[in-house]
Amino acid sequence: MSRLSAEHVALLARRNTIRLTMPPPLVVIEVVSPVVSPRELQWQQDYVAKRMQYQDVGIPEYWVVNPQAQTVLILALEGDTFSEIGVFSGEDQVRSRQLTDLSLTPNALFAAGAD
């Protein structure tokens, strides 16, 4: 299974978040905020703006976890552009190119968050 690089461990000793100005992590997992109103721009932020930011800094894999829809969208960087690996739900086995030993289904993920 992939782990944080030694470079990230050293940077995180000084600051507990990885910033866009730091070397890119292997995976970023974004949890979608609940939609309060249909006009809310959070969808734009989570599915478009952050995707472009993460793509531009070369993050190899980006997950969008949506608790309301109970889905996990995984995107992988191919060249300079993200391509969709898949949208996983229910008992689908989540497939990650970076976390190859991962054994996870959306049902298990969202059940754990319900506790």
Biopython code that builds the backbone (N, CA, C, O; Angstrom):
import numpy as np
from Bio.PDB.StructureBuilder import StructureBuilder

atoms = [
    (1, "MET", "N", (0.848, -1.173, 0.000)),
    (1, "MET", "CA", (0.000, 0.000, 0.000)),
    (1, "MET", "C", (0.892, 1.234, 0.000)),
    (1, "MET", "O", (1.933, 1.249, 0.656)),
    (2, "SER", "N", (0.494, 2.254, -0.723)),
    (2, "SER", "CA", (1.242, 3.506, -0.750)),
    (2, "SER", "C", (1.119, 4.227, 0.575)),
    (2, "SER", "O", (0.093, 4.159, 1.252)),
    (3, "ARG", "N", (2.193, 4.922, 0.931)),
    (3, "ARG", "CA", (2.221, 5.696, 2.159)),
    (3, "ARG", "C", (2.713, 7.089, 1.845)),
    (3, "ARG", "O", (3.121, 7.369, 0.717)),
    (4, "LEU", "N", (2.680, 7.974, 2.844)),
    (4, "LEU", "CA", (3.236, 9.308, 2.658)),
    (4, "LEU", "C", (4.715, 9.206, 2.344)),
    (4, "LEU", "O", (5.422, 8.369, 2.906)),
    (5, "SER", "N", (5.180, 10.057, 1.450)),
    (5, "SER", "CA", (6.602, 10.075, 1.144)),
    (5, "SER", "C", (7.350, 10.709, 2.317)),
    (5, "SER", "O", (6.759, 11.433, 3.117)),
    (6, "ALA", "N", (8.648, 10.434, 2.413)),
    (6, "ALA", "CA", (9.481, 11.023, 3.473)),
    (6, "ALA", "C", (9.416, 12.543, 3.398)),
    (6, "ALA", "O", (9.446, 13.222, 4.424)),
    (7, "GLU", "N", (9.329, 13.074, 2.188)),
    (7, "GLU", "CA", (9.235, 14.527, 2.004)),
    (7, "GLU", "C", (7.973, 15.088, 2.653)),
    (7, "GLU", "O", (8.024, 16.139, 3.294)),
    (8, "HIS", "N", (6.836, 14.398, 2.495)),
    (8, "HIS", "CA", (5.590, 14.852, 3.102)),
    (8, "HIS", "C", (5.636, 14.726, 4.622)),
    (8, "HIS", "O", (5.131, 15.599, 5.328)),
    (9, "VAL", "N", (6.227, 13.660, 5.128)),
    (9, "VAL", "CA", (6.337, 13.489, 6.580)),
    (9, "VAL", "C", (7.105, 14.659, 7.182)),
    (9, "VAL", "O", (6.703, 15.201, 8.212)),
    (10, "ALA", "N", (8.208, 15.052, 6.545)),
    (10, "ALA", "CA", (9.005, 16.182, 7.042)),
    (10, "ALA", "C", (8.204, 17.483, 6.983)),
    (10, "ALA", "O", (8.254, 18.282, 7.918)),
    (11, "LEU", "N", (7.471, 17.699, 5.904)),
    (11, "LEU", "CA", (6.664, 18.915, 5.780)),
    (11, "LEU", "C", (5.525, 18.936, 6.787)),
    (11, "LEU", "O", (5.192, 19.988, 7.333)),
    (12, "LEU", "N", (4.927, 17.776, 7.035)),
    (12, "LEU", "CA", (3.810, 17.710, 7.978)),
    (12, "LEU", "C", (4.262, 17.865, 9.423)),
    (12, "LEU", "O", (3.444, 18.172, 10.291)),
    (13, "ALA", "N", (5.531, 17.663, 9.698)),
    (13, "ALA", "CA", (6.046, 17.889, 11.051)),
    (13, "ALA", "C", (5.957, 19.372, 11.405)),
    (13, "ALA", "O", (5.832, 19.734, 12.575)),
    (14, "ARG", "N", (6.021, 20.220, 10.388)),
    (14, "ARG", "CA", (5.934, 21.664, 10.616)),
    (14, "ARG", "C", (4.509, 22.187, 10.461)),
    (14, "ARG", "O", (4.163, 23.211, 11.050)),
    (15, "ARG", "N", (3.691, 21.511, 9.692)),
    (15, "ARG", "CA", (2.326, 21.976, 9.395)),
    (15, "ARG", "C", (1.468, 20.734, 9.169)),
    (15, "ARG", "O", (1.895, 19.806, 8.483)),
    (16, "ASN", "N", (0.256, 20.706, 9.742)),
    (16, "ASN", "CA", (-0.524, 19.468, 9.665)),
    (16, "ASN", "C", (-1.431, 19.362, 8.434)),
    (16, "ASN", "O", (-2.320, 18.512, 8.399)),
    (17, "THR", "N", (-1.219, 20.199, 7.442)),
    (17, "THR", "CA", (-1.965, 20.080, 6.193)),
    (17, "THR", "C", (-0.997, 20.170, 5.018)),
    (17, "THR", "O", (0.055, 20.804, 5.105)),
    (18, "ILE", "N", (-1.369, 19.534, 3.938)),
    (18, "ILE", "CA", (-0.588, 19.630, 2.711)),
    (18, "ILE", "C", (-1.211, 20.747, 1.885)),
    (18, "ILE", "O", (-2.412, 20.729, 1.613)),
    (19, "ARG", "N", (-0.403, 21.708, 1.492)),
    (19, "ARG", "CA", (-0.869, 22.856, 0.721)),
    (19, "ARG", "C", (-0.567, 22.649, -0.758)),
    (19, "ARG", "O", (0.273, 21.825, -1.119)),
    (20, "LEU", "N", (-1.259, 23.401, -1.607)),
    (20, "LEU", "CA", (-1.058, 23.268, -3.045)),
    (20, "LEU", "C", (0.351, 23.662, -3.477)),
    (20, "LEU", "O", (0.794, 23.274, -4.558)),
    (21, "THR", "N", (1.063, 24.430, -2.643)),
    (21, "THR", "CA", (2.432, 24.832, -2.976)),
    (21, "THR", "C", (3.454, 23.755, -2.625)),
    (21, "THR", "O", (4.622, 23.878, -2.992)),
    (22, "MET", "N", (3.041, 22.710, -1.924)),
    (22, "MET", "CA", (3.930, 21.609, -1.549)),
    (22, "MET", "C", (3.940, 20.558, -2.661)),
    (22, "MET", "O", (3.087, 20.587, -3.548)),
    (23, "PRO", "N", (4.893, 19.640, -2.619)),
    (23, "PRO", "CA", (4.861, 18.536, -3.594)),
    (23, "PRO", "C", (3.521, 17.792, -3.481)),
    (23, "PRO", "O", (2.999, 17.634, -2.377)),
    (24, "PRO", "N", (2.969, 17.343, -4.591)),
    (24, "PRO", "CA", (1.643, 16.725, -4.544)),
    (24, "PRO", "C", (1.629, 15.388, -3.813)),
    (24, "PRO", "O", (2.538, 14.576, -3.986)),
    (25, "PRO", "N", (0.589, 15.151, -2.985)),
    (25, "PRO", "CA", (0.413, 13.825, -2.384)),
    (25, "PRO", "C", (-0.061, 12.853, -3.460)),
    (25, "PRO", "O", (-0.446, 13.271, -4.551)),
    (26, "LEU", "N", (-0.032, 11.572, -3.156)),
    (26, "LEU", "CA", (-0.465, 10.557, -4.115)),
    (26, "LEU", "C", (-1.971, 10.547, -4.324)),
    (26, "LEU", "O", (-2.453, 10.255, -5.419)),
    (27, "VAL", "N", (-2.721, 10.872, -3.254)),
    (27, "VAL", "CA", (-4.187, 10.829, -3.305)),
    (27, "VAL", "C", (-4.735, 11.993, -2.494)),
    (27, "VAL", "O", (-4.223, 12.316, -1.422)),
    (28, "VAL", "N", (-5.785, 12.620, -3.020)),
    (28, "VAL", "CA", (-6.558, 13.593, -2.249)),
    (28, "VAL", "C", (-7.987, 13.058, -2.206)),
    (28, "VAL", "O", (-8.557, 12.678, -3.228)),
    (29, "ILE", "N", (-8.552, 13.038, -0.993)),
    (29, "ILE", "CA", (-9.937, 12.582, -0.815)),
    (29, "ILE", "C", (-10.740, 13.765, -0.310)),
    (29, "ILE", "O", (-10.474, 14.298, 0.767)),
    (30, "GLU", "N", (-11.716, 14.165, -1.090)),
    (30, "GLU", "CA", (-12.564, 15.312, -0.785)),
    (30, "GLU", "C", (-13.944, 14.790, -0.420)),
    (30, "GLU", "O", (-14.516, 13.978, -1.147)),
    (31, "VAL", "N", (-14.482, 15.254, 0.704)),
    (31, "VAL", "CA", (-15.838, 14.874, 1.111)),
    (31, "VAL", "C", (-16.761, 16.031, 0.756)),
    (31, "VAL", "O", (-16.560, 17.158, 1.207)),
    (32, "VAL", "N", (-17.772, 15.744, -0.055)),
    (32, "VAL", "CA", (-18.705, 16.762, -0.522)),
    (32, "VAL", "C", (-19.544, 17.263, 0.643)),
    (32, "VAL", "O", (-20.073, 16.475, 1.428)),
    (33, "SER", "N", (-19.661, 18.576, 0.746)),
    (33, "SER", "CA", (-20.512, 19.180, 1.766)),
    (33, "SER", "C", (-21.970, 18.969, 1.391)),
    (33, "SER", "O", (-22.305, 18.907, 0.208)),
    (34, "PRO", "N", (-22.842, 18.858, 2.394)),
    (34, "PRO", "CA", (-24.268, 18.676, 2.099)),
    (34, "PRO", "C", (-24.823, 19.867, 1.318)),
    (34, "PRO", "O", (-24.439, 21.012, 1.555)),
    (35, "VAL", "N", (-25.722, 19.583, 0.391)),
    (35, "VAL", "CA", (-26.375, 20.644, -0.368)),
    (35, "VAL", "C", (-27.534, 21.169, 0.468)),
    (35, "VAL", "O", (-28.451, 20.427, 0.820)),
    (36, "VAL", "N", (-27.479, 22.452, 0.779)),
    (36, "VAL", "CA", (-28.531, 23.078, 1.586)),
    (36, "VAL", "C", (-29.619, 23.633, 0.676)),
    (36, "VAL", "O", (-30.805, 23.518, 0.985)),
    (37, "SER", "N", (-29.223, 24.233, -0.441)),
    (37, "SER", "CA", (-30.200, 24.746, -1.391)),
    (37, "SER", "C", (-29.734, 24.410, -2.805)),
    (37, "SER", "O", (-28.538, 24.238, -3.042)),
    (38, "PRO", "N", (-30.674, 24.318, -3.742)),
    (38, "PRO", "CA", (-30.302, 23.976, -5.116)),
    (38, "PRO", "C", (-29.361, 24.997, -5.753)),
    (38, "PRO", "O", (-28.649, 24.669, -6.702)),
    (39, "ARG", "N", (-29.348, 26.204, -5.255)),
    (39, "ARG", "CA", (-28.509, 27.249, -5.837)),
    (39, "ARG", "C", (-27.102, 27.260, -5.254)),
    (39, "ARG", "O", (-26.247, 28.017, -5.714)),
    (40, "GLU", "N", (-26.861, 26.447, -4.268)),
    (40, "GLU", "CA", (-25.557, 26.431, -3.602)),
    (40, "GLU", "C", (-24.449, 26.047, -4.573)),
    (40, "GLU", "O", (-24.629, 25.167, -5.415)),
    (41, "LEU", "N", (-23.316, 26.702, -4.454)),
    (41, "LEU", "CA", (-22.209, 26.477, -5.372)),
    (41, "LEU", "C", (-21.235, 25.409, -4.895)),
    (41, "LEU", "O", (-20.182, 25.240, -5.509)),
    (42, "GLN", "N", (-21.540, 24.690, -3.839)),
    (42, "GLN", "CA", (-20.616, 23.693, -3.314)),
    (42, "GLN", "C", (-20.302, 22.620, -4.339)),
    (42, "GLN", "O", (-19.162, 22.162, -4.419)),
    (43, "TRP", "N", (-21.284, 22.210, -5.122)),
    (43, "TRP", "CA", (-21.041, 21.206, -6.165)),
    (43, "TRP", "C", (-19.963, 21.698, -7.115)),
    (43, "TRP", "O", (-19.047, 20.956, -7.471)),
    (44, "GLN", "N", (-20.082, 22.965, -7.526)),
    (44, "GLN", "CA", (-19.089, 23.570, -8.422)),
    (44, "GLN", "C", (-17.709, 23.506, -7.796)),
    (44, "GLN", "O", (-16.729, 23.194, -8.473)),
    (45, "GLN", "N", (-17.626, 23.801, -6.504)),
    (45, "GLN", "CA", (-16.345, 23.793, -5.798)),
    (45, "GLN", "C", (-15.756, 22.377, -5.726)),
    (45, "GLN", "O", (-14.590, 22.174, -6.064)),
    (46, "ASP", "N", (-16.551, 21.410, -5.292)),
    (46, "ASP", "CA", (-16.063, 20.048, -5.065)),
    (46, "ASP", "C", (-15.805, 19.267, -6.354)),
    (46, "ASP", "O", (-14.835, 18.513, -6.439)),
    (47, "TYR", "N", (-16.662, 19.443, -7.349)),
    (47, "TYR", "CA", (-16.556, 18.627, -8.553)),
    (47, "TYR", "C", (-15.818, 19.294, -9.711)),
    (47, "TYR", "O", (-15.379, 18.605, -10.631)),
    (48, "VAL", "N", (-15.673, 20.617, -9.687)),
    (48, "VAL", "CA", (-15.044, 21.301, -10.814)),
    (48, "VAL", "C", (-13.794, 22.068, -10.391)),
    (48, "VAL", "O", (-12.702, 21.787, -10.885)),
    (49, "ALA", "N", (-13.941, 23.025, -9.489)),
    (49, "ALA", "CA", (-12.816, 23.899, -9.129)),
    (49, "ALA", "C", (-11.660, 23.123, -8.503)),
    (49, "ALA", "O", (-10.512, 23.275, -8.920)),
    (50, "LYS", "N", (-11.957, 22.298, -7.511)),
    (50, "LYS", "CA", (-10.888, 21.533, -6.857)),
    (50, "LYS", "C", (-10.289, 20.514, -7.814)),
    (50, "LYS", "O", (-9.083, 20.265, -7.787)),
    (51, "ARG", "N", (-11.104, 19.941, -8.637)),
    (51, "ARG", "CA", (-10.604, 18.988, -9.644)),
    (51, "ARG", "C", (-9.547, 19.668, -10.523)),
    (51, "ARG", "O", (-8.496, 19.090, -10.799)),
    (52, "MET", "N", (-9.834, 20.889, -10.957)),
    (52, "MET", "CA", (-8.884, 21.622, -11.802)),
    (52, "MET", "C", (-7.618, 21.982, -11.022)),
    (52, "MET", "O", (-6.512, 21.884, -11.553)),
    (53, "GLN", "N", (-7.778, 22.396, -9.770)),
    (53, "GLN", "CA", (-6.604, 22.727, -8.944)),
    (53, "GLN", "C", (-5.717, 21.504, -8.759)),
    (53, "GLN", "O", (-4.504, 21.579, -8.951)),
    (54, "TYR", "N", (-6.315, 20.384, -8.390)),
    (54, "TYR", "CA", (-5.548, 19.168, -8.130)),
    (54, "TYR", "C", (-4.903, 18.646, -9.413)),
    (54, "TYR", "O", (-3.782, 18.137, -9.391)),
    (55, "GLN", "N", (-5.607, 18.774, -10.511)),
    (55, "GLN", "CA", (-5.065, 18.369, -11.805)),
    (55, "GLN", "C", (-3.857, 19.238, -12.157)),
    (55, "GLN", "O", (-2.833, 18.727, -12.611)),
    (56, "ASP", "N", (-3.974, 20.544, -11.948)),
    (56, "ASP", "CA", (-2.906, 21.481, -12.305)),
    (56, "ASP", "C", (-1.621, 21.270, -11.505)),
    (56, "ASP", "O", (-0.532, 21.540, -12.012)),
    (57, "VAL", "N", (-1.733, 20.789, -10.258)),
    (57, "VAL", "CA", (-0.522, 20.567, -9.453)),
    (57, "VAL", "C", (-0.016, 19.128, -9.561)),
    (57, "VAL", "O", (0.989, 18.778, -8.940)),
    (58, "GLY", "N", (-0.702, 18.293, -10.342)),
    (58, "GLY", "CA", (-0.191, 16.953, -10.634)),
    (58, "GLY", "C", (-0.467, 15.900, -9.580)),
    (58, "GLY", "O", (0.335, 14.981, -9.406)),
    (59, "ILE", "N", (-1.585, 16.011, -8.871)),
    (59, "ILE", "CA", (-1.960, 14.975, -7.901)),
    (59, "ILE", "C", (-2.436, 13.753, -8.690)),
    (59, "ILE", "O", (-3.369, 13.864, -9.486)),
    (60, "PRO", "N", (-1.811, 12.590, -8.482)),
    (60, "PRO", "CA", (-2.121, 11.418, -9.315)),
    (60, "PRO", "C", (-3.547, 10.882, -9.208)),
    (60, "PRO", "O", (-4.071, 10.328, -10.175)),
    (61, "GLU", "N", (-4.189, 11.042, -8.028)),
    (61, "GLU", "CA", (-5.526, 10.464, -7.865)),
    (61, "GLU", "C", (-6.362, 11.361, -6.960)),
    (61, "GLU", "O", (-5.886, 11.848, -5.935)),
    (62, "TYR", "N", (-7.611, 11.572, -7.353)),
    (62, "TYR", "CA", (-8.541, 12.450, -6.638)),
    (62, "TYR", "C", (-9.858, 11.706, -6.442)),
    (62, "TYR", "O", (-10.467, 11.216, -7.393)),
    (63, "TRP", "N", (-10.278, 11.637, -5.174)),
    (63, "TRP", "CA", (-11.552, 11.003, -4.845)),
    (63, "TRP", "C", (-12.548, 12.088, -4.452)),
    (63, "TRP", "O", (-12.191, 13.052, -3.775)),
    (64, "VAL", "N", (-13.789, 11.926, -4.877)),
    (64, "VAL", "CA", (-14.883, 12.777, -4.427)),
    (64, "VAL", "C", (-15.886, 11.858, -3.737)),
    (64, "VAL", "O", (-16.587, 11.078, -4.382)),
    (65, "VAL", "N", (-15.937, 11.969, -2.413)),
    (65, "VAL", "CA", (-16.828, 11.137, -1.600)),
    (65, "VAL", "C", (-18.092, 11.945, -1.333)),
    (65, "VAL", "O", (-18.034, 13.027, -0.750)),
    (66, "ASN", "N", (-19.233, 11.413, -1.764)),
    (66, "ASN", "CA", (-20.500, 12.120, -1.618)),
    (66, "ASN", "C", (-21.410, 11.357, -0.655)),
    (66, "ASN", "O", (-22.054, 10.384, -1.046)),
    (67, "PRO", "N", (-21.462, 11.804, 0.619)),
    (67, "PRO", "CA", (-22.297, 11.096, 1.600)),
    (67, "PRO", "C", (-23.787, 11.127, 1.276)),
    (67, "PRO", "O", (-24.503, 10.178, 1.595)),
    (68, "GLN", "N", (-24.265, 12.198, 0.650)),
    (68, "GLN", "CA", (-25.695, 12.268, 0.322)),
    (68, "GLN", "C", (-26.070, 11.239, -0.737)),
    (68, "GLN", "O", (-27.085, 10.555, -0.605)),
    (69, "ALA", "N", (-25.265, 11.126, -1.778)),
    (69, "ALA", "CA", (-25.531, 10.153, -2.838)),
    (69, "ALA", "C", (-24.962, 8.779, -2.506)),
    (69, "ALA", "O", (-25.284, 7.791, -3.166)),
    (70, "GLN", "N", (-24.110, 8.721, -1.473)),
    (70, "GLN", "CA", (-23.404, 7.511, -1.058)),
    (70, "GLN", "C", (-22.605, 6.916, -2.219)),
    (70, "GLN", "O", (-22.697, 5.730, -2.535)),
    (71, "THR", "N", (-21.819, 7.800, -2.837)),
    (71, "THR", "CA", (-20.967, 7.395, -3.951)),
    (71, "THR", "C", (-19.528, 7.848, -3.705)),
    (71, "THR", "O", (-19.262, 8.773, -2.938)),
    (72, "VAL", "N", (-18.621, 7.166, -4.380)),
    (72, "VAL", "CA", (-17.212, 7.531, -4.387)),
    (72, "VAL", "C", (-16.795, 7.627, -5.854)),
    (72, "VAL", "O", (-16.781, 6.627, -6.572)),
    (73, "LEU", "N", (-16.459, 8.837, -6.288)),
    (73, "LEU", "CA", (-15.953, 9.070, -7.637)),
    (73, "LEU", "C", (-14.440, 9.091, -7.546)),
    (73, "LEU", "O", (-13.883, 9.811, -6.718)),
    (74, "ILE", "N", (-13.762, 8.314, -8.385)),
    (74, "ILE", "CA", (-12.298, 8.318, -8.397)),
    (74, "ILE", "C", (-11.813, 8.733, -9.772)),
    (74, "ILE", "O", (-12.225, 8.193, -10.799)),
    (75, "LEU", "N", (-10.912, 9.723, -9.752)),
    (75, "LEU", "CA", (-10.291, 10.244, -10.959)),
    (75, "LEU", "C", (-8.797, 10.001, -10.878)),
    (75, "LEU", "O", (-8.206, 10.124, -9.805)),
    (76, "ALA", "N", (-8.180, 9.656, -11.998)),
    (76, "ALA", "CA", (-6.737, 9.423, -12.047)),
    (76, "ALA", "C", (-6.124, 10.335, -13.099)),
    (76, "ALA", "O", (-6.694, 10.552, -14.168)),
    (77, "LEU", "N", (-4.962, 10.858, -12.774)),
    (77, "LEU", "CA", (-4.255, 11.737, -13.698)),
    (77, "LEU", "C", (-3.633, 10.895, -14.804)),
    (77, "LEU", "O", (-2.851, 9.981, -14.542)),
    (78, "GLU", "N", (-3.988, 11.213, -16.031)),
    (78, "GLU", "CA", (-3.416, 10.567, -17.204)),
    (78, "GLU", "C", (-2.858, 11.684, -18.069)),
    (78, "GLU", "O", (-3.602, 12.426, -18.710)),
    (79, "GLY", "N", (-1.529, 11.790, -18.077)),
    (79, "GLY", "CA", (-0.900, 12.942, -18.714)),
    (79, "GLY", "C", (-1.148, 14.160, -17.849)),
    (79, "GLY", "O", (-0.748, 14.193, -16.685)),
    (80, "ASP", "N", (-1.801, 15.155, -18.406)),
    (80, "ASP", "CA", (-2.111, 16.383, -17.671)),
    (80, "ASP", "C", (-3.573, 16.492, -17.281)),
    (80, "ASP", "O", (-3.997, 17.523, -16.759)),
    (81, "THR", "N", (-4.357, 15.438, -17.526)),
    (81, "THR", "CA", (-5.803, 15.515, -17.351)),
    (81, "THR", "C", (-6.327, 14.350, -16.522)),
    (81, "THR", "O", (-5.862, 13.218, -16.653)),
    (82, "PHE", "N", (-7.309, 14.647, -15.660)),
    (82, "PHE", "CA", (-7.955, 13.582, -14.907)),
    (82, "PHE", "C", (-8.891, 12.794, -15.813)),
    (82, "PHE", "O", (-9.617, 13.365, -16.627)),
    (83, "SER", "N", (-8.863, 11.480, -15.659)),
    (83, "SER", "CA", (-9.820, 10.579, -16.292)),
    (83, "SER", "C", (-10.554, 9.838, -15.191)),
    (83, "SER", "O", (-9.991, 9.552, -14.135)),
    (84, "GLU", "N", (-11.806, 9.533, -15.449)),
    (84, "GLU", "CA", (-12.623, 8.849, -14.452)),
    (84, "GLU", "C", (-12.277, 7.369, -14.406)),
    (84, "GLU", "O", (-12.347, 6.669, -15.416)),
    (85, "ILE", "N", (-11.898, 6.899, -13.210)),
    (85, "ILE", "CA", (-11.710, 5.464, -12.995)),
    (85, "ILE", "C", (-13.072, 4.826, -12.803)),
    (85, "ILE", "O", (-13.341, 3.739, -13.314)),
    (86, "GLY", "N", (-13.937, 5.519, -12.052)),
    (86, "GLY", "CA", (-15.277, 5.000, -11.841)),
    (86, "GLY", "C", (-16.018, 5.726, -10.747)),
    (86, "GLY", "O", (-15.435, 6.455, -9.946)),
    (87, "VAL", "N", (-17.324, 5.508, -10.733)),
    (87, "VAL", "CA", (-18.192, 5.971, -9.650)),
    (87, "VAL", "C", (-18.662, 4.709, -8.953)),
    (87, "VAL", "O", (-19.315, 3.860, -9.560)),
    (88, "PHE", "N", (-18.329, 4.592, -7.683)),
    (88, "PHE", "CA", (-18.602, 3.370, -6.934)),
    (88, "PHE", "C", (-19.724, 3.621, -5.941)),
    (88, "PHE", "O", (-19.779, 4.674, -5.306)),
    (89, "SER", "N", (-20.624, 2.641, -5.810)),
    (89, "SER", "CA", (-21.730, 2.735, -4.858)),
    (89, "SER", "C", (-22.078, 1.331, -4.370)),
    (89, "SER", "O", (-21.666, 0.323, -4.944)),
    (90, "GLY", "N", (-22.848, 1.309, -3.291)),
    (90, "GLY", "CA", (-23.317, 0.028, -2.758)),
    (90, "GLY", "C", (-22.191, -0.911, -2.399)),
    (90, "GLY", "O", (-21.305, -0.565, -1.617)),
    (91, "GLU", "N", (-22.226, -2.108, -2.973)),
    (91, "GLU", "CA", (-21.222, -3.129, -2.696)),
    (91, "GLU", "C", (-20.105, -3.172, -3.748)),
    (91, "GLU", "O", (-19.317, -4.117, -3.778)),
    (92, "ASP", "N", (-20.040, -2.146, -4.610)),
    (92, "ASP", "CA", (-18.929, -2.068, -5.562)),
    (92, "ASP", "C", (-17.607, -2.062, -4.799)),
    (92, "ASP", "O", (-17.501, -1.428, -3.750)),
    (93, "GLN", "N", (-16.626, -2.746, -5.305)),
    (93, "GLN", "CA", (-15.284, -2.701, -4.722)),
    (93, "GLN", "C", (-14.589, -1.456, -5.253)),
    (93, "GLN", "O", (-14.370, -1.335, -6.458)),
    (94, "VAL", "N", (-14.236, -0.520, -4.358)),
    (94, "VAL", "CA", (-13.547, 0.699, -4.756)),
    (94, "VAL", "C", (-12.178, 0.316, -5.315)),
    (94, "VAL", "O", (-11.428, -0.427, -4.682)),
    (95, "ARG", "N", (-11.858, 0.830, -6.506)),
    (95, "ARG", "CA", (-10.581, 0.522, -7.161)),
    (95, "ARG", "C", (-9.729, 1.778, -7.223)),
    (95, "ARG", "O", (-10.116, 2.777, -7.829)),
    (96, "SER", "N", (-8.581, 1.716, -6.600)),
    (96, "SER", "CA", (-7.645, 2.831, -6.568)),
    (96, "SER", "C", (-6.336, 2.400, -7.210)),
    (96, "SER", "O", (-5.842, 1.304, -6.945)),
    (97, "ARG", "N", (-5.780, 3.251, -8.043)),
    (97, "ARG", "CA", (-4.477, 2.948, -8.650)),
    (97, "ARG", "C", (-3.343, 3.221, -7.667)),
    (97, "ARG", "O", (-2.263, 2.643, -7.790)),
    (98, "GLN", "N", (-3.580, 4.094, -6.698)),
    (98, "GLN", "CA", (-2.545, 4.455, -5.733)),
    (98, "GLN", "C", (-2.599, 3.595, -4.474)),
    (98, "GLN", "O", (-1.559, 3.259, -3.907)),
    (99, "LEU", "N", (-3.794, 3.241, -4.038)),
    (99, "LEU", "CA", (-3.975, 2.443, -2.819)),
    (99, "LEU", "C", (-4.362, 1.034, -3.238)),
    (99, "LEU", "O", (-5.506, 0.614, -3.066)),
    (100, "THR", "N", (-3.407, 0.320, -3.783)),
    (100, "THR", "CA", (-3.696, -0.960, -4.433)),
    (100, "THR", "C", (-4.136, -2.058, -3.476)),
    (100, "THR", "O", (-4.802, -3.002, -3.900)),
    (101, "ASP", "N", (-3.784, -1.963, -2.203)),
    (101, "ASP", "CA", (-4.182, -2.978, -1.220)),
    (101, "ASP", "C", (-5.514, -2.665, -0.555)),
    (101, "ASP", "O", (-5.965, -3.412, 0.313)),
    (102, "LEU", "N", (-6.141, -1.578, -0.953)),
    (102, "LEU", "CA", (-7.386, -1.140, -0.327)),
    (102, "LEU", "C", (-8.511, -2.132, -0.601)),
    (102, "LEU", "O", (-8.706, -2.573, -1.733)),
    (103, "SER", "N", (-9.240, -2.473, 0.443)),
    (103, "SER", "CA", (-10.431, -3.306, 0.312)),
    (103, "SER", "C", (-11.578, -2.545, 0.964)),
    (103, "SER", "O", (-11.709, -2.530, 2.188)),
    (104, "LEU", "N", (-12.409, -1.913, 0.135)),
    (104, "LEU", "CA", (-13.434, -1.004, 0.643)),
    (104, "LEU", "C", (-14.614, -0.959, -0.317)),
    (104, "LEU", "O", (-14.444, -0.950, -1.537)),
    (105, "THR", "N", (-15.817, -0.930, 0.258)),
    (105, "THR", "CA", (-17.024, -0.680, -0.525)),
    (105, "THR", "C", (-17.650, 0.605, 0.001)),
    (105, "THR", "O", (-17.456, 0.943, 1.169)),
    (106, "PRO", "N", (-18.395, 1.328, -0.828)),
    (106, "PRO", "CA", (-19.099, 2.503, -0.326)),
    (106, "PRO", "C", (-20.030, 2.172, 0.850)),
    (106, "PRO", "O", (-20.109, 2.944, 1.806)),
    (107, "ASN", "N", (-20.730, 1.041, 0.791)),
    (107, "ASN", "CA", (-21.609, 0.689, 1.918)),
    (107, "ASN", "C", (-20.824, 0.619, 3.225)),
    (107, "ASN", "O", (-21.290, 1.120, 4.248)),
    (108, "ALA", "N", (-19.659, 0.015, 3.207)),
    (108, "ALA", "CA", (-18.833, -0.079, 4.430)),
    (108, "ALA", "C", (-18.340, 1.303, 4.846)),
    (108, "ALA", "O", (-18.329, 1.627, 6.033)),
    (109, "LEU", "N", (-17.938, 2.105, 3.889)),
    (109, "LEU", "CA", (-17.457, 3.455, 4.189)),
    (109, "LEU", "C", (-18.535, 4.295, 4.850)),
    (109, "LEU", "O", (-18.288, 4.914, 5.885)),
    (110, "PHE", "N", (-19.724, 4.325, 4.271)),
    (110, "PHE", "CA", (-20.778, 5.171, 4.812)),
    (110, "PHE", "C", (-21.394, 4.595, 6.080)),
    (110, "PHE", "O", (-21.900, 5.350, 6.909)),
    (111, "ALA", "N", (-21.364, 3.284, 6.248)),
    (111, "ALA", "CA", (-21.827, 2.686, 7.505)),
    (111, "ALA", "C", (-20.887, 3.079, 8.642)),
    (111, "ALA", "O", (-21.336, 3.338, 9.759)),
    (112, "ALA", "N", (-19.577, 3.123, 8.359)),
    (112, "ALA", "CA", (-18.602, 3.520, 9.388)),
    (112, "ALA", "C", (-18.821, 4.966, 9.785)),
    (112, "ALA", "O", (-18.651, 5.310, 10.954)),
    (113, "GLY", "N", (-19.195, 5.829, 8.841)),
    (113, "GLY", "CA", (-19.430, 7.242, 9.132)),
    (113, "GLY", "C", (-20.727, 7.488, 9.870)),
    (113, "GLY", "O", (-20.924, 8.570, 10.422)),
    (114, "ALA", "N", (-21.620, 6.502, 9.892)),
    (114, "ALA", "CA", (-22.918, 6.672, 10.551)),
    (114, "ALA", "C", (-22.835, 6.478, 12.050)),
    (114, "ALA", "O", (-23.759, 6.854, 12.771)),
    (115, "ASP", "N", (-21.740, 5.895, 12.537)),
    (115, "ASP", "CA", (-21.595, 5.632, 13.978)),
    (115, "ASP", "C", (-21.341, 6.901, 14.748)),
    (115, "ASP", "O", (-21.195, 6.863, 15.969)),
]
sb = StructureBuilder()
sb.init_structure("model")
sb.init_model(0)
sb.init_chain("A")
sb.init_seg("    ")
for serial, (resi, resn, name, xyz) in enumerate(atoms, 1):
    if name == "N":
        sb.init_residue(resn, " ", resi, " ")
    sb.init_atom(name, np.array(xyz, "f"), 0.0, 1.0, " ", f" {name:<3s}", serial, name[0])
structure = sb.get_structure()
